[in-house]
Amino acid sequence: MHRERAKILKYEEPLGISRAELHERFVKSYEEPVLIIDLHGIDLLDSTFLSELVQLRTHRNEHGLESGRLVIDSPYVRTALNAVGLEYNWSVYESLDEALASVD
């Protein structure tokens, strides 16, 4: 396993979290060489989370880092990401094990 090389962020669906609070949770991982965001078990994403993904992707691209990997097991979440064009900017996996196996 490649767990030692990957920073894994488990996204919990916090109701009512502010954009600043969400950003604070994510900003610590902006510079991680290998980033996996685990959305396993999440069925809905709000605009705050989608905005943070865009900001994270932009930062990583500007600093020469790969966008990262998303673990998504919900067709609704995949549809939401696809609707705003984010699914094409991230490597998407159905399980954490698949995402970890993709790490060189």
C-alpha positions in Angstrom: 0.0 0.0 0.0 1.0 3.6 -0.6 -0.7 5.1 2.4 2.6 6.5 3.6 3.0 8.7 0.4 -0.6 10.0 0.3 -2.4 12.6 2.4 -5.9 11.4 2.8 -8.7 13.8 3.7 -11.9 12.2 4.8 -14.7 14.6 4.0 -17.5 14.5 6.5 -20.7 16.2 5.5 -20.8 19.0 8.1 -24.1 20.9 8.0 -23.8 24.6 8.3 -20.0 24.8 8.0 -18.8 28.2 6.7 -16.5 28.6 3.7 -13.7 29.8 6.0 -14.0 26.8 8.2 -13.9 24.4 5.3 -11.0 26.2 3.7 -9.1 25.9 7.1 -9.6 22.2 7.0 -8.3 21.9 3.4 -5.5 24.5 3.3 -3.2 22.3 5.3 -3.2 19.8 2.4 -2.7 22.3 -0.4 1.0 21.4 -0.8 0.8 17.7 -0.3 2.5 15.9 -3.2 -0.2 13.2 -3.2 -3.6 14.2 -2.1 -6.7 11.9 -1.9 -10.1 13.4 -0.9 -12.3 10.6 0.3 -16.0 11.3 -0.3 -17.1 7.7 0.4 -20.6 7.8 1.9 -21.3 11.4 0.8 -24.5 11.8 -1.3 -24.7 15.6 -1.6 -22.2 18.3 -2.1 -22.9 22.0 -1.5 -21.6 25.0 -3.3 -19.1 25.7 -0.5 -17.4 22.4 -1.0 -17.4 22.7 -4.8 -15.9 26.1 -4.5 -13.1 24.8 -2.3 -12.4 22.0 -4.8 -12.0 24.7 -7.5 -9.7 26.8 -5.3 -7.7 23.7 -4.3 -7.3 22.6 -7.9 -6.3 26.1 -9.0 -3.6 26.4 -6.3 -2.2 22.9 -7.0 -2.1 23.6 -10.8 -0.3 27.0 -10.2 2.3 25.2 -8.1 3.0 22.3 -10.4 1.1 19.7 -8.4 -1.4 17.2 -9.7 -4.9 18.1 -8.8 -5.3 15.0 -6.7 -7.6 12.0 -6.4 -11.3 11.8 -5.4 -12.9 8.8 -3.9 -16.6 8.9 -4.9 -19.1 6.1 -4.5 -22.3 8.1 -5.1 -23.7 8.6 -8.6 -25.3 11.8 -7.4 -21.9 13.3 -6.4 -20.3 12.2 -9.7 -23.2 13.9 -11.6 -22.7 17.1 -9.6 -19.0 17.2 -10.3 -19.6 16.4 -13.9 -22.2 19.2 -14.2 -19.7 21.8 -13.1 -16.8 20.3 -15.0 -14.7 19.2 -12.0 -14.8 15.4 -12.6 -12.5 16.0 -15.6 -9.9 17.8 -13.5 -9.4 15.1 -10.9 -8.7 11.4 -11.0 -11.8 9.8 -9.7 -12.0 6.3 -8.0 -14.8 4.3 -6.4 -12.8 3.2 -3.4 -9.9 4.4 -1.3 -8.0 1.2 -2.1 -8.2 2.0 -5.8 -7.0 5.5 -5.2 -4.1 4.3 -3.1 -3.2 1.7 -5.7 -2.9 4.5 -8.3 -0.1 6.2 -6.4 3.3 5.4 -8.1 
